[in-house]
């Protein structure tokens, strides 16, 4: 898929080889997006975005260089190729020489997510009308602030490699987010939730937004009266969303092979060793119901289902072509870039805990004292893979005593250890749910990419909880 | 791209008002892992945003890449505006109410750096770390990232605003491993000084040596000394958004209606300063073309005002403060700080540490950005801390979380602010000695 008006990308591959690149990758991206934000009934933002750009990665004498441009005239793209070769040579001179594994041979691959109603064709007035209707439902609740947002993106990427492969992927993702603030007697609480899907407008039309909005409002109002959880160590039952956050932060990043090779992961050298309870199996896969659509990565490698942990034993890291070559293993299709302007990093795709056989209600019934952690309203998490600590927040959650949810608690933050927390998993549910978001994603070295995460309900026998 | 033509065509096609915002960046990025430079990349891109108003309906289009059919872009923006709902508070795009101050936000040393220089810089910072580690243990730069270059912003609108700003950006972030410990440091500003970056590398090694065999501590309520960088983190995430006039107007700030009241300790003065020499947030104009100003929203604990975009200033009947900044080219400018400055007090982190009867000294955290400025709830997990009793360090600490109200921490719970200011990443803050911090361990 050449960008309009620019040279054929295959000519750029040949140019790079003529300039001395032993491997060359050309990455072309087109992205269309829309954002509408209704802020207390006022349309704060209504805009459409168009992105077109091209990136070139060159392996020159073992040094990896990269250059990008969104000026797509012949002169600019040729300069990008020349700069990619120049930066590769600069690394070869004084930096690390690397090898790249081969993703193929697979010839030409093309993937496209499915949809039935193109969101870009839906009139703006219908989109704004939906936001206004939801605002109208919530306005009588006496909330201090109601923000309703709609976002849509269509992302098309094509990767051409000097090894002869060409891979392209296109997806549409749409979502709606509601952010609420409730105040009473000088105290305020906020709560935000969203639903996104790799789909077209049909998802927005079919989803029942009224109960979604109303339940969120009830929860934020109730949380005003809730105490903060007393800091300490608790048994923790996590819902699907919270499990997704847990696994993404607690394990996902530490299993990214570029972090492992840098010496920055506590999982280094542990393949084949027990790192979690034998109830825990963790997978990372490119396409799964409810998740992001990532059948290929941004090096053009088909994304395979990667079993990271199998019954508690670390089986694999997540790889790019570079890390796979260095570790002498197969690439897994996890090299991703936020956009054409970025070099690839090893990233998760859709990561989740495989289901077990507990029912969530059984898990709660058999918890003497703990916290039922709800992921809705979480503000996210972070990990330090070298120290081995991770953290994430939860939304309004429940204190559990003698098997019953006793009352709402707020302000929950969880702290754990990459090497210890998953060993304390003593129950894994059967109710797998994976979700994604068009409003955010995972951040690493300044790049944000869309991801999916989730799992069934899980219980951890002890975790540090703050509030 | 002839932006004046774009503006005039937008008006010709039916917009009552129009605004064009162009942002460009040209620079390089280098990555080092495990002591060796691994990748270098060159970045060059220009993004354009067109916003139009038809009456009080506003719509926008952002473009990164070839514009193609200019007319189509304009018609799309106008179509979005026509289909939008009216904002009764819309007062138009910004007027140029004043000239921006004379500031220094461009360092030609940044503009002169090429990819080969970045490779050399990273080689030097790796060597510096190893040198500093001699006698302490095997020190290695586990990861380092430098991103630098020249940015440009141009804003023009149908009300006569036409400003252009050129600025430089330099950020180096690195993490050093030392035996079984580690520490991260950064240098982020508009300036580029090799010695400064090398000192960051050495500093990370010295700090890493303090946190070997870190363990959690018992849960409880503690006195806590926060390092200057941690003070910046918590104020930026749990407090500053409450000073946004938009959040005040839209029911998302606990400071609404409290101008003239004491909201923090009288030890605290919070300044928004766009004039600091060669710092990240230093600018003469904001993203609407309004001249920036130095201001003290909080003076000795008392709230004096908020930071404004043009829209919020008009809505509140106040002077624009030059704080309207955008996340993307066609988005509405939102009020946010330029550079955060907290006026220093007296004493240093080491003095406060000696004064701790039983408490923690927190040097680094993860997750501080999950703090909630609506409720004022500050929270994070400590990755690099020290447990102190009777002024003596008992053990390094990691794996605990700290929570509390930012209004308590920097209000009645504030014992002292230090004089040991650290200026980095657009914030200039001292250490703080705080009582009543909840610790989960």
Interface residues (C-beta under 8 A of the other chain):
Chain A: X3 X4 X5 X35 X38 X39 X40 X42 X43 X44 X45 X46 X47 X48 X49 X50 X51 X52 X53 X64 X65 X66 X67 X68 X69 X70 X71 X72 X73 X76 X80 X83 X84 X86 X87 X88 X90 X91 X93 X94 X95 X96 X98 X123 X124 X125 X128 X132 X143 X144 X145 X147 X181 X183 X186 X187 X188 X189 X190 X228 X230 X231 X232 X233 X258 X259 X261 X262 X263 X264 X341 X342 X343 X379 X380 X381 X382 X383 X384 X386 X387 X389 X390 X391 X392 X393 X411 X413 X414 X415 X416 X417 X445 X446 X464 X465 X466 X467
Chain B: X28 X29 X31 X32 X33 X34 X36 X37 X38 X39 X40 X41 X42 X43 X44 X45 X46 X47 X49 X51 X57 X58 X59 X60 X61 X62 X63 X64 X65 X66 X68 X76 X77 X79 X80 X81 X83 X84 X85 X87 X88 X89 X115 X116 X118 X119 X120 X122 X123 X140 X142 X143 X145 X147 X175 X177 X182 X214 X216 X219 X220 X250 X251 X252 X254 X328 X330 X331 X332 X366 X367 X369 X370 X372 X374 X375 X377 X379 X380 X381 X383 X384 X398 X399 X400 X401 X402 X403 X438 X439 X440 X441
